[in-house]
Amino acid sequence: MIFRRRYRFEFLNLYVIIITLPENIYTMIVTCVHIHVKPEDLKEFINVSTENHLASVKESGNLRFDFVQQADDPTRFMLYEAYISEEAAAAHKNTPHYLEWRDRVQNMMAEPRKGVKYNILRPDTI
């Protein structure tokens, strides 16, 4: 069982998340999803993706879910998704918020999105 606690320190405007994992889990799955959006859909894409981000970080198997925009080309984005296991990463793709995001942004993309999976070398523990 995974235990996840979130603490908010309002005076610092900071969240701290403490995750306790069973001793036999040492895998972290990271996928970087590269997305190119049509210029006319930028605002809506950011709104829809922000909704997806806010729901994704609440998933029990999620360790990190960053939504970033390329500095020199505002039509390019990356999602950095870190999950505790392949099962947790696969479960994300069956959540209502992901399915809604996928359907809503499909026609906003200038080209198909590309997800690249990575193996974590360091840190070697979560």
PyMOL commands that set and color helices and strands:
alter all, ss='L'
color gray80, all
select helices_A, chain A and resi 10-12+39-56+86-92+96-108
alter helices_A, ss='H'
color red, helices_A
select strands_A, chain A and resi 3-9+14-20+29-36+62-69+76-83+114-119
alter strands_A, ss='S'
color yellow, strands_A
deselect
rebuild
show_as cartoon
